[in-house]
Amino acid sequence: MPTKRSYTDHGDGCATAHAMELIGDRWTYPILRELMLAPKRFNELAEGVRGVTPAVLTSRLRELETAGLIDRATLPAPARATAYQVSAWGQQLRPVFESLGRWAQASPTWHPAESGLTPDAAVQSMLTMAPRSGLTTPAVLELRLHDERHDTARPYDYRLQWATELAIVRGPAPDAQALVSGDSSTWVGVLYEGVPLEQMQISGDAAAVERVVSAFAS
């Protein structure tokens, strides 16, 4: 098999061309998206990156590790399993991906109808599309989202805090005003497509949840 030559090898020193080579593969962004919020094991990635085969995922993870975009990690006890995480350098792609997401909303060939999003993808969507004006009355929520397209999908917890800027991190939120539980794709429908909030399970201060939903609808 011939050695794959980079654009730089052809004599062009453009850093942006190099960047596009690093992130231009069809599987690169879904993999990085699923790792941006927290490390994941191989099986979790295989479940979250829809359509990828184990062989292709193995190959792409190896390439991303060589490129310096991801690292190996060891999950804490009791798991103590090998996982993958986005490197410190790779984390600097966050604003780039958010800008790309906003730009792609106007694509004439993007047809998301009848598609869904994983829990991490739903959260990344919120971080991308959140209004920059913030909330007049701050909200702290715990999101507990699962992907009902997978029978064995585990739920993920997220702490959402929104005042002047929206911040969402993986993990429980003991100080939350309310807990929102349900399917991640349904939650996206609530935020962007007018799906009734009643399709999600809400416990606690429903008004705080409504403030967050209303901000995306405005």
Secondary structure, DSSP 8 states (H G I E B T S, - for coil): ------TGGGT---HHHHHHHHH-STTHHHHHHHHSSS-B-HHHHHHHSTT--HHHHHHHHHHHHHTTSEEEEE--TTT--EEEEE-HHHHTTHHHHHHHHHHHTT-TT---TT----HHHHHHHHHHH--TT--SS-EEEEEEEE-TTSTT---EEEEEEESSSEEEEES--TT-SEEEEEEHHHHHHHHHS---GGGSEEEE-HHHHHHHHHHHH-
